[in-house]
Amino acid sequence: MRTRAAALALATCLAWGGSAAAVDVSVSVGGGTLLAWDAPSQIGNAFGGGLFLGVGAFEVGVAGAVIFPDSRVQGDFGAVWAEGRWYPFGRETLWSPWLSVGLGVATDDGLDPRTIDAIAPVRWVTGGPSALALAGVGLRYGETTGLYLALDVRAYNHTHGGIDLTVGYAF
């Protein structure tokens, strides 16, 4: 019964998003901005990468980043997450929009409160690791295999947003 359900799910993915030839592995690196919704002037930087498996119109993978928020009010921290993407028009087009969701964990932001003068800190994570959820929309430019460039806008938890520019290679 499980084998039949798994085969049906795979067949549905392949039929909905393309053929069996549309299976690939991609590696990406990128950077972007991170801002707190309640303090949009406190923009920080993020750098990271990911490894994804693409099947038809879907991609799933793992990604991580090191975040360097505005050093006056936040401490540096890292994050890792599992992410899923759906390409409603397929990944075979040169310009491919997608929707993404993900779950992961962010490390403590490592801020030493004694280093803050009169500025009220905008904290991401305090007291240890914290759950991370994300949702976003993006646009990929490139063939299904080979070099590609991607831009996406994301919401992280209910507290932060970001814009990411990524370059990758799909095998």
N, C-alpha and C positions, 0 to 999 in steps of 0.2 A: 504494500500500500504506500509506504513512504517513497519507494523508488518510483512508483507511478506518479505520485504528486510532484516529486523533484523533476522528473522528465517533463511533466506538463508545465511546470513553472519555467523551466529552461526553454521549452518550445515556445511558450507565450512571449518571453523576453525576446527571443530571436525573431519571431514573426512580427512583433510590434515594433522593434527597433532596427530591423535589418536582417541580414543573412548570417549564417554561421561564420562567414569570412570576416565579420566585423568584431572580432575578438582581438584585443591588444593589451599591452602593458605599457603604461606611461610613467615617466619620472619627471618631476617638475621642481623648479626652484623659483622663488619670487620674493617680493617685498611689497610693503604697503604702509598704510596709515591706520592708526587706531585712535578713536576718540570716545570720550565718555559723553553720553547723551546730556548729562547735567553740567558738563564743563567742556563745550565744544572747542574752546580756545586751547585746551590742553591736549594737543595732538602729539602722539608718539609714533614710533616706527616699529615695524615688525619684519622679520626675515625668516623664511622657512622653506620647507619642501614637502613633497609628497610622493607616494607610490600608489598607482591606481590600476585596477583591472577593468577594462571596458568590454561589455558584451552588448551588442545591439545599441539601443538608445540609453543604456545605463552604464555608470561607472561606480565602483566602490573602491575604497582604499583607506590608507592611513596617512596622516599628515602631522606636522609639528612645526612650531615656530618659537623663536625667541623674541620677546617683546621688550622694546626700550621706550617706555612712556616718557612724557615730559619729566625730566629728572628732578624738577623742583617739587613735584607733588606726588610722584609715584616711584616705586622701585621696579627694577627689571624683574621679569618673570618668564617662565616658559609654559608651553601648552602642547598637548598631543591629543589627537582626536581621530575617530573613525568618521568617514564622510561618504555620503551617497549622492550621486548626481543623476538627474534625468534630463535628457535632451529631447524635448517634445517634437522637434523636426528631424531627429536622428543626428548621428555624429558624422555622417557621410558628406554633409554640405560644407563648403569652405567657411562660411560664417555659421557657427552653431551655438545658439543660446541654450542655457541650461538653468535648472533650479537645483539648489543643493540644501541638504540638511546634514547635521552631524552632532555627535556626542563625544565628549572627552573629559579631560581633566586639566586644570591650570594649577601651576605651582604657586606657593606663597610669593607675594610680590617683593619680599625682602626689604621693605622700607624700614629704615631706622627713624622712628618718630622724633628722636632727639636732634636730627639733622634739619628738621623743618623749622623755619623761623616763624613768620607771621602768616604763612600760606596754609589754608585748610587743605589737607590732603584729599585727593580723589583716589580711593582705594579700589583695586580690582579684587584681590584675594588677600584675606587676612587670616592668620591663625592656622595655616596649613593648606594642603591641596583643596581645591574646590571643583565642583561639577561645572562643565562647560557645555553649552548647547549653542548651535549656530544654525542660521537659515540665510540663504542668499540667492542672488540671481547673477548670472555671468554670461559672457560672450567669448567664444573661442574662435580664433582665426587660424586655419591650417587644415591640412588633409587629415584623414583618419590615422594614417601612419606618417611619421616624420616629425619635423619641427613644427611647433605651434606657439602661439601667443594668446594669452587669455587675460581678461579683465573682469573682476567681479566685485559686487557690493554685498556686504554681509552685516547681519546683526548678531552680536555675541551676547548671550543671555539677554537680560532686559536692560543692561547697563551700558553697553558699548556698541559701536559700529565700526566699520572699516571698509577700505577700498584696497584691493590687491591687484598687482600686476605680476603675471607669472609667465615664464617661458618653460617649455617642456619638450620632451621628445617621446613619441609613441612608437613602440616596436611592433 
